[in-house]
Amino acid sequence: MSPDAASPDDAVDTPPRRLDRPAMAVVLLIVAVFGLAQGLTYPLLSFILERQDLPAWLIGANAAMMACGLLVSAPLIPGLAARHGAARLALVAALSLAVLFAAVGLFQSVWIWFPLRFLMGLAINTLYIASETWVNQLSPDRIRGRMLGLYATALAAGFAAGPAILGITGTQSLAPFALCVAITLVCATLIATIRNRLPRFSAHDGGSLARVVPQIVFLMAVTATAAAFDQAILTILPVYGLAHGLDERAITTALAIMVVGNILFQVPIGAAADRHGPRRMMVLLCLLTIMGAGLLPVLITSTLALWAMLFVWGSAAYGIYTIALMELGRRYSGAMLISGNAAFALMWGAGGFSGPALAGLAIDAVGTIGLPILLALTYGALLVATLLRRERPRPVAGEAGGTPQ
């Protein structure tokens, strides 16, 4: 069996015939909160730490603590979800995240933020894994690609909301933190309201990280690459832009425009992957991302050209994750699916940890040119791996399903 092949006994269950729209809406809100937690805190806290005259490597290391939380919690969440219920776990995570947002806003010290951002990683990872699994379990086969595109769009919208909020509130008050607290409390309320309609996962379904990881090595590498890009850009692009003479408002606007591209393009990317095959789309997206990295130093001071480039660049760089998520959802359900999503979360944490830290080190080592060089090399390596990988045939039947509580 090849590393990326699923065995026959891993076949997924029959999908639900009708879409539970209220439950799906709550799931999409949960992932938007996950995106918001990163899209707002990474640039916001980077601006605050930059005003404290801290070096780029320390800013990147502090941001990487959230990714450490992802890494530590990922192996634990499938078992906890099976034992205590995924909905209950997500509810506790949302309430915890509200408390952590408040604490980060009140105690603005890099050393206090190290443990707080680690705990934020634990909380948002629970929301991430639960929502990512639920969207596949709730999706009827006939509209799976569309639903996964909407899922990626909701995640991108959360990322985009962060810089957009900063453009309105600024970075020198508690307003953005207060807004995040309010949003996560609303999310917790909705989870509590809809919890009995969300799928649950049995501890006896045979899923485990040890079983699923050897089958999805390439998809995990894709996840790590997308995470490294997103979190490096959110954390280090403010430092990069300031070094080139941009002000905070210009940088937050640029970040918002980049993520708006994600919002608009993820559904078309998923549809194109269904039609033309994931391998061709992966090659195209990697090439576009490499080109964008090459253009960044040239266009950084040209406002309109920079915006146009970022609009495409962000969607291409993140689109590889949409393709990976679609392939995972077609292959697994139940405990195997949540274990696969936990593996994705583990690699999101690995990419999120290495992305900001390596980008900060690259800038400190060779100057601002280090950021685009690092991103181009990373996607170049993924491009080579994609070209060398044998494309999986499209599944004929057996998409993911779910059983409501």
Secondary structure, 3 states (H helix, E strand, C coil): CCCCCCCHHHCCCCCCCCCCHHHHHHHHHHHHHHHHHHHHHHHHHHHHHHHCCCCHHHHHHHHHHHHHHHHHHCCCHHHHHHHHCHHHHHHHHHHHHHHHHHHHHHCCCHHHHHHHHHHHHHHHHHHHHHHHHHHHHHCCHHHHHHHHHHHHHHHHHHHHHHHHHHHHHCCCCCHHHHHHHHHHHHHHHHHHHHHHHCECCCCCCCCCHHHHHHHCHHHHHHHHHHHHHHHHHHHHHHHHHHHCCCCHHHHHHHHHHHHHHHHHHHHHHHHHHHHHCHHHHHHHHHHHHHHHHHHHHHHCCCHHHHHHHHHHHHHHHHHHHHHHHHHHHHHCCHHHHHHHHHHHHHHHHHHHHHHHHHHHHHHHHHCCCHHHHHHHHHHHHHHHHHHHCCCCCCCCCCCCCCCEC
